[in-house]
Amino acid sequence: MATTTTTEPSKHEPIPYAEHDKLGPLSRAAILENELELRKALVAEFAGAADAARDAAASVDRGAATAVHDYRKALRRARAILSLVAGALPKSERRAVRGALREARRALGSARDHAVAPDTLSQLPLGADERDIANKLVIAAGEGMPAIAEIKQLLAEGAARAAAQVEALEAALPPAIAWEIVLDGIRGVYDEARRARKAAKRSKRAFHLWRRRSKELVYQLELLSGFAGAGTNALYHEIEGVTDVQSPAVDLIMLRDFVRAHGQALSPEAFDHLIAAIDGQLADAMKLARKAGRDAYARRPRKFAKRVSKLVHRDLAPAEGHDDGEIHGD
């Protein structure tokens, strides 16, 4: 089962994404086409994400907001990698590791909101009266900001919990991981993102889910592009571009929840004015993001997975090689 405590540094070395061109086509192909090497690489990437969470936790004295952001980003990457190997894990272990990562990330949600909300609110176009209301809200909400000591403790505990999942994951995985398992993991995340985009037309919660799964898909494609090459990298940037357009809407959704959580000190009329101002901006931002993501999420999940496989294969195939659109394990 997934464990929750460890402080030992990882023994795994993650594959450096930016160095993929130095690997050469044969060594890159060896990772993706050899099931033993693929398993080793993915466990190393998961360990690297856990190490990044630990490093972020250790940096809190240099800036709490940046530390929390980097920590949560590292855990989102770990979840994305977990999805790549999910099909090879027992169901109970998959749920346990995913749950541990989720708890470690959510523990810093309040600190993230207090760091992001005031800046988002300051950039919101408001009239003089609404701006005065917003300033009063920020002051009132500041009293609920977690103390640095509390943030430090939460970061340290969460990073230790994430690090423990490396051992749990490696113990639960089979000795080898087939390319088909990885491809199915990508298909599943894309499918969730695609369905969430459709539901996001009328649901803020679905929009936020679309963003989370899109970010995980970006991390997965970034990882693969490090093993493959230019074609896969282009797809990675295509999805990444969608997440960039999603960001303003996600910040406004978070701000809306923040106002609802800390707006008790406002009069009902002032509260309604502020929510209305946010909603006016949010509707346009959500519409713009859904339009920007239409082409990226137009394919059915199986066709998207096939596209990924073809791109990876073309990146790895010798110039004179035959492209059958598939990668086969040893």
SVG drawing of the C-alpha trace seen along z (x, -y; Angstrom):
<svg xmlns="http://www.w3.org/2000/svg" viewBox="-28 -56 52 64">
<polyline fill="none" stroke="black" stroke-width="0.4" points="0.0,0.0 1.1,-3.6 3.1,-4.9 3.2,-8.4 6.5,-9.2 10.1,-9.3 12.8,-11.9 15.4,-10.1 16.4,-11.6 15.5,-9.7 18.0,-7.3 16.5,-7.8 17.8,-10.2 15.0,-11.8 15.6,-12.0 16.4,-15.7 13.7,-16.9 15.8,-19.7 18.6,-17.3 16.6,-15.0 18.5,-16.0 21.8,-14.9 20.5,-11.4 20.4,-10.5 17.6,-8.6 19.0,-5.1 19.2,-5.8 15.9,-7.5 14.2,-4.6 15.9,-2.3 13.9,-3.9 10.5,-3.8 10.9,-0.4 12.4,1.5 9.8,2.2 12.4,2.5 14.0,-0.8 10.6,-2.5 9.7,-1.4 13.0,-2.6 12.6,-6.0 9.1,-6.6 9.9,-5.7 12.8,-8.1 10.6,-10.8 8.1,-10.2 11.0,-10.4 12.2,-13.6 8.7,-15.2 8.8,-14.1 12.3,-15.6 11.0,-18.9 8.3,-19.0 10.9,-18.5 13.1,-21.2 10.1,-23.6 9.3,-22.9 12.9,-23.7 12.7,-27.1 9.9,-28.6 12.1,-31.1 13.0,-32.6 9.3,-33.2 6.3,-31.3 4.1,-32.1 6.7,-30.8 7.4,-27.7 3.7,-26.8 3.4,-27.3 6.4,-25.1 5.4,-22.5 1.9,-22.1 3.2,-22.1 5.6,-19.3 2.8,-17.2 0.6,-17.8 3.5,-16.5 3.8,-13.4 0.1,-12.8 0.5,-13.0 3.3,-10.5 1.2,-8.2 -1.5,-8.2 1.1,-7.0 1.6,-3.8 -1.8,-3.5 -2.8,-0.6 0.1,1.5 -0.8,0.9 -3.2,2.9 -6.4,0.8 -5.9,0.4 -2.4,-0.8 -3.2,-3.2 -5.9,-4.8 -3.7,-5.0 -0.8,-6.7 -3.2,-9.1 -5.0,-9.9 -1.7,-10.6 -0.7,-13.0 -4.1,-14.7 -4.0,-15.2 -0.5,-16.6 -1.5,-19.1 -4.8,-20.1 -3.2,-20.9 -1.7,-24.0 -4.8,-25.1 -5.6,-27.8 -2.1,-29.2 -2.2,-29.2 -5.5,-31.1 -4.3,-33.8 -1.2,-34.3 -3.0,-34.5 -6.4,-36.1 -5.2,-39.6 -3.1,-40.0 -6.0,-38.7 -8.4,-41.1 -6.1,-44.0 -6.1,-43.3 -9.9,-43.1 -11.5,-46.1 -13.6,-47.7 -15.3,-50.9 -14.2,-53.1 -16.9,-51.7 -16.2,-48.1 -12.4,-48.7 -13.1,-50.0 -15.1,-46.8 -12.3,-44.7 -9.7,-46.3 -11.8,-45.8 -12.2,-42.1 -8.4,-41.6 -7.8,-43.2 -10.4,-41.0 -9.2,-37.8 -5.6,-38.5 -6.5,-37.6 -7.1,-34.0 -3.8,-33.7 -1.8,-30.7 1.2,-31.7 4.6,-31.0 5.3,-28.4 2.1,-26.6 3.0,-26.7 6.4,-25.3 5.0,-22.4 2.4,-21.6 5.0,-21.8 7.4,-19.5 4.7,-17.0 3.3,-17.0 6.8,-16.6 7.5,-13.6 4.2,-12.1 5.0,-12.5 8.5,-11.1 7.1,-8.0 5.0,-7.3 8.1,-6.7 8.9,-3.5 5.2,-2.5 5.0,-3.0 8.2,-1.0 7.1,1.8 3.7,2.1 4.8,1.9 5.6,5.0 9.2,5.5 8.4,4.0 5.9,1.5 4.7,1.8 4.3,-1.3 0.6,-0.4 0.2,-1.1 1.7,-4.5 -0.4,-5.3 -3.5,-4.2 -2.6,-6.6 -2.4,-9.5 -5.7,-8.5 -7.4,-8.5 -6.2,-11.9 -7.1,-13.4 -10.5,-11.8 -11.2,-13.3 -10.0,-16.7 -12.1,-16.5 -15.3,-15.6 -14.6,-18.3 -14.2,-20.9 -17.7,-20.0 -19.2,-20.3 -17.4,-23.6 -19.8,-25.4 -22.1,-25.6 -20.0,-24.5 -17.2,-26.4 -16.2,-23.2 -15.9,-21.3 -13.8,-24.2 -11.4,-23.8 -11.2,-20.1 -10.5,-20.7 -7.6,-22.9 -6.2,-20.3 -6.3,-17.5 -4.9,-19.7 -1.9,-20.5 -1.4,-16.8 -1.5,-16.1 1.0,-18.9 3.4,-17.3 2.9,-13.9 3.6,-15.2 6.6,-17.2 8.0,-14.0 7.5,-12.1 8.9,-14.8 12.1,-14.5 12.3,-10.9 11.1,-11.4 11.7,-14.6 10.3,-17.6 6.9,-16.2 5.9,-15.2 7.3,-18.5 5.0,-20.4 2.0,-18.5 3.2,-19.3 3.3,-23.0 -0.2,-22.8 -1.8,-21.6 0.4,-24.0 -1.0,-26.9 -4.5,-25.9 -3.5,-25.9 -2.1,-29.4 -5.5,-30.7 -7.2,-28.8 -5.2,-30.5 -7.2,-33.8 -10.5,-32.0 -9.0,-29.6 -7.7,-32.6 -11.1,-34.2 -12.8,-31.0 -10.5,-30.8 -11.1,-34.4 -14.8,-33.9 -14.5,-31.1 -12.2,-33.2 -14.7,-36.1 -17.5,-33.7 -15.3,-32.2 -14.1,-35.6 -16.9,-38.0 -18.9,-37.7 -17.7,-41.1 -19.2,-42.7 -22.8,-43.9 -25.0,-41.7 -25.2,-44.5 -21.4,-44.9 -20.9,-41.2 -23.3,-40.8 -21.6,-43.7 -18.2,-42.1 -19.4,-38.7 -21.2,-40.2 -18.0,-42.0 -16.1,-38.8 -18.8,-36.8 -18.8,-39.3 -15.1,-38.8 -15.3,-35.1 -17.9,-34.3 -15.8,-35.9 -12.6,-34.2 -14.3,-30.8 -15.7,-31.3 -12.4,-32.4 -10.6,-29.4 -13.1,-26.9 -12.8,-28.3 -9.0,-28.2 -9.2,-24.5 -11.7,-23.4 -9.3,-22.1 -6.9,-20.6 -9.7,-18.5 -11.6,-17.8 -10.3,-14.2 -11.8,-11.2 -9.5,-9.8 -8.4,-6.8 -7.5,-8.9 -5.6,-11.3 -3.6,-8.4 -2.9,-7.1 -1.7,-10.5 0.7,-10.5 2.0,-7.1 2.6,-8.1 4.4,-11.3 6.7,-9.5 7.4,-6.7 8.2,-9.3 10.5,-11.2 12.4,-8.0 12.5,-6.3 15.6,-6.6 15.1,-8.9 14.8,-5.9 12.8,-3.8 9.2,-2.6 6.6,-4.4 3.9,-2.0 2.6,-4.4 3.4,-2.1 6.1,-1.5 6.6,2.1 8.2,3.3 10.9,5.9"/>
</svg>
